[in-house]
Structures are given as C-alpha cells and as structure tokens.
C-alpha cells in the first residue's frame, strides 16, 4: 500500500531559530533552516497518523492543511513531544461518537493522564475538551490496514520508542540503538534518525554516530532529524553521503507501508 510521510517538524527541543540566538543558522534565509519541534505525519488509504504532538502542532497542522487525524503514537513524554496534545481538539471532534486513540507505553500513558488530567477526567462542565482516549502500546499496533512496530531505543538512560511502519522507520531522541532494535531496521527504504549536532550529547545522537547506524543497517534513504542550530542545512548536506540528507519541515516522502 502506498503511503506518504510528511515531516511536520525536524528541530530540537528549543526549535530553530532558537530564542535569543543570532547565529548563522538562526539568522538564515533558507526556509529549511527553520525547524519546529520533531514530529511526522503518516498518510495512507485516506487515513492520517502522527507520531508525537509537539508544542508546534497547531502551526504544523495549519501549514500542512491537516483536516483529518485518525490516531497519535507517542515515542515518550518529554515536553517537545507531548505539549501539543490539546491542539488536536478540532480534529478529534470528527471522531464522534467515538474518540481519537492516543497510543503510548503504559507508563507514558499514565504520565499523559496526569499531565492532562482535565482532558482525561473530562469533568470540565463547559466542554471544549479533546475527544481522545489512551490505548497502551504492548506490542505491534494494527491501524487501518497498516502495522506499526515499536522499536526500543535509548534516550540517555531511558528506553523510549521509535516505530517501523512498512518500509519506513522513525527514530528520534536516541543516544543508543540496541542490537536487537538494529535488526528491526534492516530492509528499509526510509530511515529517520536523531542527529542533533556534530559534538557529543549525553542523550542524543551525533551526525557521525547516526552515519554509523546507516552503514550498519543500510537503508536505501536516510534522513536526520531533531537537528539543532549547529547544522546549516545546505552546508551539512554537502558533507553527507548521497543517500543521507537532513530532514526539513514540510518534506514529503512516498514509500510502501
């Protein structure tokens, strides 16, 4: 089945431009150097699934003219991946009389339930709440004829999730990818990897580390995301292998799901 992946955001937790910074990337006129917080949209067979709801989700949805959303998958509960949950409200109303499913690991779901208690307690008498329901990720997820396979990655000291779906996989916020997870990433057309910057970071991958993963699992195409203002888009791409590129907001890729 044919699918399209849209990069909603390709930036790090502070976004690019970064508040208060006037570096060359933050001041760049290249629109590919403007990076909102990291998320992707997967569209197939008239259905639309996003991975993470960033603080920039409203802006991203308006930019991409998103008018339908069928499900949300969460990688983990850091602020740059969850704080746009409330902005799914207008899209969730199309699910009446049901509710839009939000998929998260059980501990992550409990965090979301506490963080957005007003949503899940649903005791606000004036209404206007997102119509959503939490569903636990406990293995393979079947969504509208496609399969989303959780991939465990390490973010600092915490195991979190990436996802493989058909011939594509999306991994963000990782400092390490366990050997078992690398095996799940073979035979891919498209692989997204965290590549924050060149210099080491305790919870994120570097360009060089992610290039080693590409060499190991050999996807046809690889794209780096969760990018900070250390990496100018055009100049960085010029240093990368032909099948590896920096992602950018609004990028669209076709693949088989």
Secondary structure, DSSP 8 states (H G I E B T S, - for coil): -EEEEEEEE-B-TT-BS-TT--STTTT---GGG-B-B-EEEEEETTEEEEE---TTHHHHHHHTT-----EEE-S---HHHHTTGGGGHHHHGGGTTS-EEEEE-HHHHHHHHHHTHHHHH---TT-----EEEEE--S-EEETTEEEEEEEEEETTEEEEEEEETTEEE--S-SB--HHHHHTTTT-SEEEEE--BSS--SSS-BHHHHHHHHHHH--SEEEEESB-TTS-HHHHHTTS-TTEEE--TT-EEEEE-
